[in-house]
Amino acid sequence: MNAISVAAQAAGGLDRLAGVVKVVGFVQSATDFHDQPQVINGASWLFEEIFEAQGRHARSAVGTNALPLNASVEVECIFLLHA
């Protein structure tokens, strides 16, 4: 939700967002945890629910031992804008 809010503000409004092109998710996790893609599924499902077919996107999920501000998950997105 935060990514959509920031993108909408930068684009000049939510109605300017046409869809999602790519999502990269970083998951703070232990070395023996290998389900990072399942953690990022929540973001992917949300984008598809909001943007429907235009919410389908390319995606990567990466595990890391630390994130800024000790966040559990960080999501980077590329949004498609209406012309």
MDTraj code that builds the backbone (N, CA, C; nanometers):
import mdtraj as md
import numpy as np

residues = "MET ASN ALA ILE SER VAL ALA ALA GLN ALA ALA GLY GLY LEU ASP ARG LEU ALA GLY VAL VAL LYS VAL VAL GLY PHE VAL GLN SER ALA THR ASP PHE HIS ASP GLN PRO GLN VAL ILE ASN GLY ALA SER TRP LEU PHE GLU GLU ILE PHE GLU ALA GLN GLY ARG HIS ALA ARG SER ALA VAL GLY THR ASN ALA LEU PRO LEU ASN ALA SER VAL GLU VAL GLU CYS ILE PHE LEU LEU HIS ALA".split()
xyz = np.array([
    [0.0828, -0.1181, 0.0000],
    [0.0000, 0.0000, 0.0000],
    [0.0875, 0.1250, 0.0000],
    [0.1969, 0.1184, 0.0722],
    [0.2876, 0.2334, 0.0788],
    [0.3444, 0.2648, -0.0591],
    [0.3849, 0.1628, -0.1329],
    [0.4416, 0.1836, -0.2669],
    [0.3390, 0.2467, -0.3597],
    [0.2146, 0.2021, -0.3533],
    [0.1085, 0.2589, -0.4371],
    [0.0860, 0.4046, -0.4003],
    [0.0829, 0.4341, -0.2727],
    [0.0621, 0.5711, -0.2259],
    [0.1727, 0.6645, -0.2741],
    [0.2968, 0.6227, -0.2595],
    [0.4102, 0.7050, -0.3019],
    [0.4105, 0.7231, -0.4535],
    [0.3841, 0.6151, -0.5267],
    [0.3809, 0.6232, -0.6731],
    [0.2682, 0.7142, -0.7204],
    [0.1510, 0.7026, -0.6584],
    [0.0375, 0.7874, -0.6960],
    [0.0680, 0.9340, -0.6697],
    [0.1309, 0.9632, -0.5590],
    [0.1665, 1.1011, -0.5270],
    [0.2675, 1.1548, -0.6293],
    [0.3669, 1.0765, -0.6631],
    [0.4680, 1.1189, -0.7604],
    [0.4091, 1.1352, -0.9003],
    [0.3103, 1.0516, -0.9339],
    [0.2510, 1.0537, -1.0678],
    [0.1443, 1.1611, -1.0838],
    [0.0989, 1.2173, -0.9735],
    [-0.0056, 1.3180, -0.9814],
    [-0.1446, 1.2650, -0.9533],
    [-0.1539, 1.1472, -0.8943],
    [-0.2833, 1.0908, -0.8569],
    [-0.2912, 0.9426, -0.8868],
    [-0.3758, 0.8743, -0.8110],
    [-0.3920, 0.7301, -0.8278],
    [-0.4421, 0.6946, -0.9668],
    [-0.5242, 0.7802, -1.0238],
    [-0.5790, 0.7534, -1.1571],
    [-0.4739, 0.7569, -1.2668],
    [-0.3548, 0.8072, -1.2376],
    [-0.2443, 0.8094, -1.3351],
    [-0.1714, 0.6754, -1.3410],
    [-0.1896, 0.5902, -1.2391],
    [-0.1238, 0.4593, -1.2376],
    [-0.2037, 0.3622, -1.3226],
    [-0.1396, 0.3075, -1.4250],
    [-0.2068, 0.2159, -1.5172],
    [-0.1828, 0.0703, -1.4809],
    [-0.0779, 0.0415, -1.4061],
    [-0.0471, -0.0964, -1.3716],
    [0.0899, -0.1096, -1.3097],
    [0.1313, -0.2338, -1.2933],
    [0.2605, -0.2661, -1.2318],
    [0.3426, -0.3447, -1.3329],
    [0.4665, -0.3019, -1.3540],
    [0.5552, -0.3671, -1.4500],
    [0.6439, -0.4704, -1.3805],
    [0.7036, -0.4307, -1.2665],
    [0.7998, -0.5184, -1.2000],
    [0.7987, -0.4945, -1.0501],
    [0.8181, -0.6014, -0.9750],
    [0.8288, -0.5949, -0.8294],
    [0.9549, -0.6708, -0.7886],
    [1.0339, -0.6099, -0.7014],
    [1.1480, -0.6773, -0.6398],
    [1.1242, -0.6722, -0.4899],
    [1.1211, -0.7885, -0.4269],
    [1.0988, -0.7950, -0.2832],
    [1.2223, -0.8445, -0.2110],
    [1.2591, -0.7748, -0.1052],
    [1.3706, -0.8140, -0.0197],
    [1.3120, -0.8577, 0.1142],
    [1.3486, -0.9764, 0.1598],
    [1.2940, -1.0325, 0.2827],
    [1.4081, -1.0569, 0.3804],
    [1.4017, -0.9921, 0.4972],
    [1.5018, -1.0176, 0.6004],
    [1.4742, -1.1580, 0.6560],
    [1.5739, -1.2445, 0.6455],
    [1.5498, -1.3828, 0.6850],
    [1.6792, -1.4522, 0.7268],
    [1.6608, -1.5610, 0.7982],
    [1.7729, -1.6441, 0.8412],
    [1.8289, -1.7197, 0.7201],
    [1.9511, -1.7666, 0.7326],
    [2.0168, -1.8352, 0.6209],
    [1.9477, -1.9648, 0.5806],
    [1.8715, -2.0256, 0.6714],
    [1.8042, -2.1514, 0.6382],
    [1.6581, -2.1308, 0.5950],
    [1.6161, -2.0069, 0.5731],
    [1.4806, -1.9769, 0.5249],
    [1.4861, -1.9605, 0.3735],
    [1.3989, -2.0316, 0.3019],
    [1.4042, -2.0305, 0.1558],
    [1.2693, -2.0009, 0.0914],
    [1.1770, -1.9437, 0.1668],
    [1.0430, -1.9172, 0.1146],
    [1.0176, -1.7693, 0.0883],
    [1.1206, -1.6953, 0.0503],
    [1.1052, -1.5532, 0.0211],
    [0.9964, -1.5266, -0.0840],
    [0.9863, -1.6076, -0.1895],
    [0.8794, -1.5823, -0.2880],
    [0.7394, -1.5870, -0.2265],
    [0.7172, -1.6767, -0.1309],
    [0.5857, -1.6838, -0.0674],
    [0.5570, -1.5582, 0.0154],
    [0.6607, -1.5007, 0.0750],
    [0.6431, -1.3778, 0.1523],
    [0.6014, -1.2635, 0.0596],
    [0.6629, -1.2546, -0.0567],
    [0.6343, -1.1468, -0.1509],
    [0.5026, -1.1684, -0.2248],
    [0.4465, -1.2888, -0.2177],
    [0.3169, -1.3139, -0.2799],
    [0.2113, -1.2138, -0.2345],
    [0.2144, -1.1720, -0.1096],
    [0.1157, -1.0763, -0.0590],
    [0.1136, -0.9483, -0.1395],
    [0.2301, -0.8951, -0.1720],
    [0.2374, -0.7731, -0.2527],
    [0.1863, -0.8000, -0.3936],
    [0.2268, -0.9110, -0.4511],
    [0.1825, -0.9447, -0.5868],
    [0.0311, -0.9592, -0.5937],
    [-0.0272, -1.0272, -0.4961],
    [-0.1723, -1.0461, -0.4947],
    [-0.2444, -0.9124, -0.4802],
    [-0.1904, -0.8241, -0.3967],
    [-0.2525, -0.6922, -0.3788],
    [-0.2517, -0.6133, -0.5094],
    [-0.1379, -0.6120, -0.5796],
    [-0.1294, -0.5383, -0.7056],
    [-0.2267, -0.5951, -0.8090],
    [-0.2391, -0.7271, -0.8141],
    [-0.3325, -0.7884, -0.9085],
    [-0.4769, -0.7592, -0.8706],
    [-0.5057, -0.7511, -0.7419],
    [-0.6422, -0.7195, -0.6990],
    [-0.6779, -0.5748, -0.7340],
    [-0.5841, -0.4846, -0.7153],
    [-0.6111, -0.3424, -0.7418],
    [-0.6109, -0.3120, -0.8908],
    [-0.5099, -0.3606, -0.9633],
    [-0.4933, -0.3243, -1.1041],
    [-0.5449, -0.4307, -1.2009],
    [-0.5999, -0.5395, -1.1477],
    [-0.6522, -0.6508, -1.2271],
    [-0.5458, -0.7015, -1.3251],
    [-0.5757, -0.7174, -1.4526],
    [-0.4795, -0.7738, -1.5493],
    [-0.3529, -0.6890, -1.5578],
    [-0.3666, -0.5564, -1.5414],
    [-0.2490, -0.4685, -1.5481],
    [-0.1647, -0.4777, -1.4212],
    [-0.2102, -0.5548, -1.3240],
    [-0.1333, -0.5752, -1.2019],
    [-0.0390, -0.6934, -1.2101],
    [-0.0506, -0.7731, -1.3169],
    [0.0431, -0.8854, -1.3356],
    [0.1782, -0.8292, -1.3746],
    [0.2842, -0.8841, -1.3168],
    [0.4150, -0.8208, -1.3304],
    [0.5274, -0.9235, -1.3241],
    [0.6445, -0.8804, -1.3687],
    [0.7669, -0.9579, -1.3465],
    [0.8039, -0.9409, -1.1997],
    [0.8727, -1.0423, -1.1431],
    [0.9004, -1.0342, -1.0001],
    [1.0259, -1.1098, -0.9611],
    [1.0942, -1.0557, -0.8623],
    [1.2068, -1.1237, -0.7981],
    [1.1863, -1.1160, -0.6477],
    [1.2323, -1.2174, -0.5776],
    [1.2281, -1.2192, -0.4313],
    [1.3662, -1.2603, -0.3822],
    [1.4220, -1.1798, -0.2937],
    [1.5591, -1.1990, -0.2485],
    [1.5626, -1.2025, -0.0963],
    [1.6400, -1.2932, -0.0418],
    [1.6613, -1.2986, 0.1027],
    [1.7851, -1.2190, 0.1403],
    [1.7796, -1.1536, 0.2547],
    [1.8925, -1.0757, 0.3037],
    [1.8982, -1.0849, 0.4559],
    [2.0161, -1.0624, 0.5122],
    [2.0291, -1.0736, 0.6577],
    [1.9895, -0.9460, 0.7305],
    [1.9770, -0.8334, 0.6594],
    [1.9391, -0.7076, 0.7232],
    [1.8786, -0.6137, 0.6194],
    [1.7865, -0.5295, 0.6661],
    [1.7263, -0.4257, 0.5827],
    [1.7295, -0.2939, 0.6592],
    [1.7241, -0.1821, 0.5898],
    [1.7238, -0.0524, 0.6586],
    [1.6098, -0.0426, 0.7604],
    [1.6380, 0.0239, 0.8713],
    [1.5413, 0.0431, 0.9797],
    [1.4901, -0.0890, 1.0372],
    [1.5663, -0.1950, 1.0159],
    [1.5317, -0.3295, 1.0637],
    [1.3956, -0.3762, 1.0113],
    [1.3610, -0.3322, 0.8907],
    [1.2348, -0.3735, 0.8291],
    [1.2373, -0.5227, 0.7999],
    [1.1213, -0.5844, 0.8025],
    [1.1106, -0.7267, 0.7696],
    [1.1121, -0.7490, 0.6196],
    [1.0465, -0.6582, 0.5465],
    [1.0314, -0.6706, 0.4017],
    [1.0461, -0.5328, 0.3386],
    [1.1097, -0.5293, 0.2237],
    [1.1173, -0.4069, 0.1433],
    [1.0734, -0.4447, 0.0027],
    [0.9845, -0.3634, -0.0547],
    [0.9315, -0.3906, -0.1883],
    [0.9638, -0.2725, -0.2789],
    [1.0270, -0.3032, -0.3914],
    [1.0593, -0.2031, -0.4932],
    [0.9693, -0.2301, -0.6128],
    [0.9074, -0.1251, -0.6667],
    [0.8108, -0.1431, -0.7761],
    [0.8380, -0.0481, -0.8907],
    [0.8063, -0.0951, -1.0095],
    [0.8024, -0.0094, -1.1281],
    [0.6573, -0.0095, -1.1753],
    [0.5982, 0.1086, -1.1780],
    [0.4585, 0.1235, -1.2178],
    [0.4498, 0.1746, -1.3598],
    [0.3404, 0.1381, -1.4261],
    [0.3101, 0.1858, -1.5603],
    [0.2144, 0.3046, -1.5445],
    [0.2412, 0.4133, -1.6188],
    [0.1573, 0.5317, -1.6107],
    [0.0709, 0.5456, -1.7351],
    [-0.0478, 0.6028, -1.7162],
    [-0.1313, 0.6382, -1.8301],
    [-0.0650, 0.7536, -1.9040],
    [-0.0754, 0.7538, -2.0369],
    [-0.0161, 0.8616, -2.1172],
    [-0.0910, 0.9908, -2.0972],
])
top = md.Topology()
chain = top.add_chain()
for i, resn in enumerate(residues, 1):
    res = top.add_residue(resn, chain, resSeq=i)
    for name in ("N", "CA", "C"):
        top.add_atom(name, md.element.get_by_symbol(name[0]), res)
traj = md.Trajectory(xyz[None], top)
